[in-house]
Amino acid sequence: MSKPVVAERMPAVIELEPGTYWWCVCGRSKNQPYCAGSHAGTGFEPLEFTVEKKRKYALCRCKHTAKSPFCDGTHSKLD
């Protein structure tokens, strides 16, 4: 499997309602940070995650976080 595409070097800070979401793992989605099916044929699969509480979340768009789907600051260390 290849490395994911860095979609953006900053997180998407979004207020989410409680529910289930699909986070783009490959970085190719045009609907970042959500999956839009662009991973087809890449070996990547989207990550399903659930939000229990309505609030703002920082969702990773560099695709290298260790806390998927949430930003952990890794984008600041990428080349």
N, C-alpha and C positions, 0 to 999 in steps of 0.2 A: 504494500500500500504506500502511496506517495504521501508527501506532507500536505497539510491543508493550505489553501490559499489565504493569505492575510487580507481579509476584506477591508479592514480599517484598523488603525493603530490606536483607537480610542473605543471605550465601551459604548454601547447604546444604553442610555439611562432612560428607562421606560416605566411608567406606572402600570402595573399589571393587576388585573382582577383575579380573584381565586379561580383556578382552573388548570387545565392541562395544555401545554404548549410543546412545539417541536422546534428545537434549536438546530440551526445549520452547523454541521461539523466540518464540512468540506471547504467552506468559505466561498463557494461559487454562486450561492443564491443571490438573486437580485432583490430579495425581500429581507435583507439582513435585519436582525440576527436570526430570523426564522427560516425554516426550510421551505424551499419552493420546488423541490424535486430535481434540482440541478446536479445532485450527486450521482445520478444514474450512470453506471458504468465506471465509477471512480473507486469503488471498494469502500467508500464511506457510507454510513447510515446516519440519519438524524437522531438527535438525543431527545427523548421524551422527558419532560420535567413538569412537576406540579407545583403550583403556588398556592399556599394555604391562606395567605393574608394579603389584602390589597395594600400595596405600597410601591415605592420606586425601587427598581432593581437595576444593577449595572450588569448587562449581559455582554459577554466577551464577543468581540468581532475580529480579534487577531487570530483566534482559533488555537492558541497555544497555552491557554490557562490550565492550571492543575485542578481547578475547582469548577469544571464545566457544569452548567453553562455560564457561570458567574465570573466576572472579571476578577483576577487576582493581581493585576499590575504587571503581568508578564510582558505586555505590549511595550513597556518602557525599556525592556532589556533586549528587544529584538534588533538584529542588524538592519 
